[in-house]
Amino acid sequence: MSLSDSLPLALAALTIEALAGYPAPFYRALGHPVTWMGAWLAWLETRLNRPDRDFSARRAAGVAALLLYLVPVALVALALTAGLERFGVAGFVALAALAASLPAQRSLHTYVGAVADGLDSSLESGRRAVAMVVGRNPDALDEAGVARAAIESLAENFSDGVVAPILWTALTGLTGGALYKAVNTADSMIGHRDQRYAAFGWAAARLDDLVNLPASRLAALWIALAALLTPGASAREAARAVFRDASRHRSPNAGWPEAAMAGALALKLAGPRVYGTTLVDDAFMGAGRREASAADIRRALALYRRACLIEGVLLAGLVMIVG
């Protein structure tokens, strides 16, 4: 698929998802592509991840599982693209509807907004809501910790849940977008550093780092530009935090949008956090205040909406230039 085809597809997918999200009737009737990918990977994992094997053998099994997982995704996406392209405008609309299942800008806004609403009610409600968007132990979080966790998740997921799938769809069509989503799903399922997945999930985690590298930088840029349009936010501090702090994050990608968000809102995000019962000692992003609240979550959401809009406008500009 050429750029003259893939760029309009990405723009249409972004627009459809922003307006409608992934329709609940579709989810009830058909599930979601991520659930199908997850079920296939889970089946492979139960058969290939043998705890009685040594580290090298399990890592090799993880590489094999990743290939067996990704090849069917690519073949299905290629077949759908080839089949639907024959139907002209109707086929393009169908492809765009399929591609719209890849980004998650609307659902991300909904889930993070629910954390702010929960905190308005009680700390416990905020903890229950933030548990839907982060992997850390919510019981270890006070009100400021819940707010920071929601904002950090918003920033990181803007990169890998919105910018990245649209980027790869824009460059390579439905196939690239679907493969990206498959890699990201694999990382979330098996790309952990615990005893079960440290070897088997090694390939998934490294590939996810690689494919998210360009999107994380773009996400930081979109956030900094959005700060120019957001009252009370600072594009200069966003850029300063990115250049000072992003490379110190334990993730090669998450630090970029998190640092940009922290600097723009005069917050200090990341730092030591508890996942389950494990304390992860990470660097701080930003040089602002640690005390965050529901109001700060809503400020972050305002910044996020403008960043999504900037991405859409720039994508539309590319469509006009290339088309």
C-alpha positions as CSV (number, residue, x, y, z in Angstrom):
1,M,0.0,0.0,0.0
2,S,1.5,3.4,-1.1
3,L,1.5,6.5,1.1
4,S,-1.2,8.0,-1.1
5,D,-3.4,5.2,0.2
6,S,-2.1,4.5,3.7
7,L,-2.1,8.2,4.8
8,P,-5.8,8.7,4.1
9,L,-6.5,5.3,5.7
10,A,-4.8,6.4,8.9
11,L,-6.6,9.7,9.0
12,A,-10.0,8.0,8.4
13,A,-9.2,5.5,11.2
14,L,-8.2,8.2,13.6
15,T,-11.4,10.2,12.8
16,I,-13.7,7.2,13.2
17,E,-12.1,6.2,16.5
18,A,-12.3,9.7,17.9
19,L,-16.0,10.0,17.0
20,A,-17.2,6.5,17.9
21,G,-14.5,4.5,19.5
22,Y,-14.9,0.7,19.2
23,P,-18.7,0.2,19.2
24,A,-19.9,-1.9,22.1
25,P,-22.2,-4.1,19.9
26,F,-19.2,-5.0,17.8
27,Y,-17.3,-6.0,21.0
28,R,-20.1,-8.1,22.3
29,A,-20.7,-9.8,19.0
30,L,-17.2,-10.2,17.6
31,G,-14.7,-9.3,20.4
32,H,-11.8,-7.0,19.6
33,P,-8.7,-7.7,17.5
34,V,-6.6,-7.4,20.6
35,T,-8.6,-10.2,22.3
36,W,-8.1,-12.4,19.3
37,M,-4.4,-11.7,19.2
38,G,-4.2,-12.3,22.9
39,A,-6.0,-15.6,22.8
40,W,-3.6,-16.8,20.0
41,L,-0.5,-15.7,21.9
42,A,-1.8,-17.2,25.2
43,W,-2.2,-20.6,23.4
44,L,1.3,-20.4,22.1
45,E,2.7,-19.5,25.4
46,T,1.2,-22.4,27.3
47,R,2.7,-24.8,24.8
48,L,6.1,-23.3,24.2
49,N,7.1,-21.6,27.5
50,R,8.5,-24.6,29.4
51,P,9.7,-23.8,32.9
52,D,11.9,-26.9,32.9
53,R,14.2,-25.5,30.1
54,D,17.2,-23.3,30.6
55,F,17.2,-19.6,29.9
56,S,18.6,-19.8,26.4
57,A,16.1,-22.4,25.3
58,R,13.2,-20.5,26.7
59,R,14.4,-17.3,25.0
60,A,14.6,-19.2,21.7
61,A,11.1,-20.5,22.3
62,G,10.0,-17.0,22.8
63,V,11.4,-15.9,19.5
64,A,9.7,-18.8,17.7
65,A,6.4,-18.0,19.5
66,L,6.7,-14.4,18.4
67,L,7.1,-15.4,14.8
68,L,4.3,-17.9,14.9
69,Y,2.1,-15.1,16.5
70,L,3.0,-12.3,14.1
71,V,2.9,-14.2,10.7
72,P,-0.9,-15.0,10.9
73,V,-1.6,-11.4,11.9
74,A,0.3,-10.1,8.8
75,L,-1.3,-12.7,6.5
76,V,-4.9,-11.8,7.7
77,A,-4.2,-8.1,7.4
78,L,-2.7,-8.5,3.9
79,A,-5.7,-10.6,2.8
80,L,-8.2,-8.1,4.1
81,T,-6.4,-5.2,2.4
82,A,-6.2,-7.0,-0.9
83,G,-9.8,-8.2,-0.8
84,L,-11.4,-4.9,0.3
85,E,-9.3,-2.6,-2.0
86,R,-11.3,-4.1,-4.9
87,F,-14.5,-2.5,-3.8
88,G,-13.4,1.1,-4.2
89,V,-14.8,3.6,-1.8
90,A,-16.9,1.0,0.1
91,G,-13.7,-1.1,0.5
92,F,-11.8,1.9,1.8
93,V,-14.5,2.6,4.4
94,A,-14.4,-1.0,5.5
95,L,-10.6,-0.9,5.8
96,A,-10.8,2.4,7.8
97,A,-13.4,0.8,10.2
98,L,-11.0,-2.1,10.8
99,A,-8.0,0.2,11.2
100,A,-10.1,2.3,13.7
101,S,-9.9,-0.6,16.1
102,L,-6.1,-0.1,16.5
103,P,-5.8,3.3,18.2
104,A,-7.4,3.9,21.6
105,Q,-7.7,7.7,22.0
106,R,-11.3,7.8,23.0
107,S,-11.2,4.9,25.4
108,L,-8.0,6.2,27.0
109,H,-9.7,9.5,27.6
110,T,-12.7,7.7,29.2
111,Y,-10.7,5.6,31.5
112,V,-8.4,8.4,32.7
113,G,-11.3,10.7,33.1
114,A,-13.0,8.1,35.3
115,V,-10.0,8.4,37.7
116,A,-10.6,12.1,38.2
117,D,-14.3,11.4,38.7
118,G,-13.5,8.7,41.2
119,L,-11.1,11.0,43.2
120,D,-13.9,13.6,43.4
121,S,-15.9,10.9,45.2
122,S,-13.3,9.2,47.4
123,L,-9.8,7.9,47.5
124,E,-11.1,4.4,47.3
125,S,-13.1,5.2,44.1
126,G,-10.0,6.8,42.6
127,R,-7.9,3.7,43.4
128,R,-10.5,1.4,41.8
129,A,-10.6,3.5,38.7
130,V,-6.8,3.8,38.3
131,A,-6.4,0.1,38.7
132,M,-8.0,-0.1,35.2
133,V,-5.2,1.8,33.6
134,V,-2.0,1.0,35.5
135,G,-0.2,-2.1,36.6
136,R,1.0,-0.9,40.0
137,N,-0.6,-1.6,43.4
138,P,-3.4,0.9,43.8
139,D,-3.6,0.3,47.6
140,A,-0.1,1.8,48.0
141,L,-1.2,5.1,46.4
142,D,-2.5,8.2,48.2
143,E,-4.6,10.8,46.4
144,A,-1.6,12.4,44.8
145,G,-0.2,9.0,43.8
146,V,-3.5,8.0,42.1
147,A,-3.5,11.3,40.2
148,R,0.1,11.0,39.1
149,A,-0.4,7.3,38.1
150,A,-3.4,8.4,35.9
151,I,-1.4,11.2,34.3
152,E,1.7,9.0,33.7
153,S,-0.6,6.3,32.1
154,L,-2.2,9.0,29.9
155,A,1.1,10.2,28.6
156,E,2.6,6.7,28.0
157,N,-0.5,5.4,26.4
158,F,-0.8,8.4,24.2
159,S,2.4,7.3,22.7
160,D,1.9,3.5,22.3
161,G,-1.9,3.5,22.2
162,V,-2.6,6.4,19.9
163,V,0.5,7.8,18.1
164,A,2.2,4.5,17.3
165,P,-0.7,2.6,15.7
166,I,-1.6,5.6,13.6
167,L,2.1,6.1,12.6
168,W,2.5,2.5,11.4
169,T,-0.9,2.6,9.7
170,A,0.1,5.8,8.0
171,L,3.4,4.4,6.8
172,T,2.3,0.8,5.8
173,G,-1.5,0.5,5.9
174,L,-3.6,-1.9,7.9
175,T,-0.9,-4.6,7.9
176,G,1.7,-2.3,9.6
177,G,-0.9,-1.0,12.1
178,A,-2.1,-4.5,12.9
179,L,1.5,-5.8,13.3
180,Y,2.3,-2.9,15.6
181,K,-0.8,-3.7,17.8
182,A,0.2,-7.3,17.9
183,V,3.7,-6.5,19.1
184,N,2.4,-4.1,21.7
185,T,-0.1,-6.7,22.9
186,A,2.7,-9.3,23.2
187,D,4.8,-6.9,25.3
188,S,1.9,-6.3,27.6
189,M,1.2,-10.0,28.0
190,I,4.7,-11.6,28.1
191,G,7.2,-8.8,28.1
192,H,7.8,-8.8,31.8
193,R,11.0,-9.3,33.8
194,D,9.6,-11.9,36.2
195,Q,10.7,-15.5,36.5
196,R,8.0,-16.8,34.0
197,Y,8.6,-14.3,31.2
198,A,12.2,-12.9,31.6
199,A,13.5,-15.3,28.9
200,F,10.3,-16.2,27.0
201,G,9.2,-12.6,26.6
202,W,12.6,-11.2,25.8
203,A,12.0,-10.9,22.1
204,A,8.6,-9.3,22.5
205,A,9.9,-6.7,24.9
206,R,12.9,-5.8,22.7
207,L,10.8,-5.6,19.5
208,D,8.2,-3.4,21.3
209,D,10.9,-1.0,22.4
210,L,12.1,-0.8,18.8
211,V,8.7,-0.2,17.1
212,N,7.7,2.4,19.8
213,L,10.9,4.4,19.5
214,P,9.7,6.9,16.7
215,A,6.2,7.3,18.2
216,S,7.5,8.1,21.7
217,R,9.5,11.0,20.3
218,L,6.6,12.2,18.2
219,A,4.2,11.9,21.2
220,A,6.5,14.2,23.2
221,L,6.6,16.7,20.4
222,W,2.8,16.7,20.0
223,I,2.4,17.2,23.8
224,A,4.9,20.1,23.7
225,L,3.0,21.7,20.8
226,A,-0.3,21.1,22.5
227,A,1.1,23.1,25.5
228,L,1.3,26.1,23.3
229,L,-2.5,25.9,22.9
230,T,-3.4,25.0,26.5
231,P,-3.9,27.7,29.1
232,G,-1.6,27.3,32.0
233,A,0.7,24.8,30.3
234,S,4.3,25.5,29.2
235,A,5.8,24.2,26.0
236,R,9.2,25.5,27.1
237,E,9.2,23.5,30.3
238,A,7.9,20.4,28.4
239,A,10.9,20.6,26.0
240,R,13.3,21.2,28.9
241,A,12.0,18.2,30.9
242,V,12.3,16.0,27.8
243,F,15.9,16.9,27.1
244,R,16.8,16.7,30.8
245,D,14.9,13.6,32.0
246,A,13.6,11.4,29.2
247,S,16.8,9.4,28.8
248,R,16.9,8.6,32.5
249,H,13.6,6.7,32.5
250,R,14.0,2.9,32.9
251,S,12.0,2.6,29.6
252,P,13.7,3.8,26.4
253,N,10.4,5.2,25.3
254,A,8.0,6.0,28.1
255,G,10.2,8.8,29.5
256,W,9.6,11.0,26.4
257,P,5.9,11.6,26.7
258,E,5.9,11.4,30.5
259,A,8.6,14.0,30.7
260,A,6.8,16.2,28.2
261,M,3.6,15.9,30.2
262,A,5.3,16.6,33.5
263,G,7.1,19.7,32.2
264,A,4.1,21.1,30.5
265,L,2.0,20.8,33.7
266,A,4.7,21.7,36.2
267,L,4.5,18.3,37.8
268,K,7.1,15.7,38.9
269,L,6.0,12.3,37.6
270,A,7.5,8.7,37.7
271,G,10.1,8.1,40.4
272,P,9.9,5.1,42.7
273,R,6.7,3.1,42.3
274,V,5.2,-0.2,43.6
275,Y,4.1,-2.9,41.1
276,G,2.4,-5.6,43.1
277,T,4.8,-6.0,46.0
278,T,7.9,-4.9,44.1
279,L,9.4,-1.4,44.4
280,V,10.7,-0.1,41.1
281,D,13.2,2.7,41.6
282,D,12.8,4.9,38.6
283,A,14.0,8.5,37.8
284,F,11.8,11.5,38.2
285,M,10.3,13.1,35.1
286,G,9.9,16.9,35.5
287,A,10.9,19.3,38.2
288,G,7.5,20.5,39.5
289,R,5.3,19.4,42.4
290,R,4.5,15.9,43.4
291,E,1.2,16.8,44.9
292,A,-1.3,16.2,42.1
293,S,-5.1,16.0,42.1
294,A,-8.2,15.4,40.1
295,A,-7.9,18.9,38.7
296,D,-4.4,18.0,37.4
297,I,-5.8,14.9,35.7
298,R,-8.3,17.1,33.9
299,R,-5.6,19.5,32.9
300,A,-3.6,16.6,31.5
301,L,-6.7,15.5,29.6
302,A,-7.1,19.0,28.1
303,L,-3.5,18.8,26.9
304,Y,-4.1,15.3,25.6
305,R,-7.1,16.4,23.5
306,R,-5.1,19.1,21.9
307,A,-2.2,16.7,21.2
308,C,-4.6,14.3,19.5
309,L,-6.0,17.2,17.5
310,I,-2.5,18.3,16.4
311,E,-1.8,14.8,15.3
312,G,-4.9,14.7,13.2
313,V,-4.4,18.1,11.6
314,L,-0.8,17.3,10.7
315,L,-1.9,14.0,9.3
316,A,-4.5,15.8,7.2
317,G,-1.8,18.1,5.9
318,L,0.3,15.2,4.8
319,V,-2.7,13.6,3.0
320,M,-3.2,16.9,1.1
321,I,0.5,17.1,0.2
322,V,1.0,13.5,-0.8
323,G,-2.5,13.1,-2.4
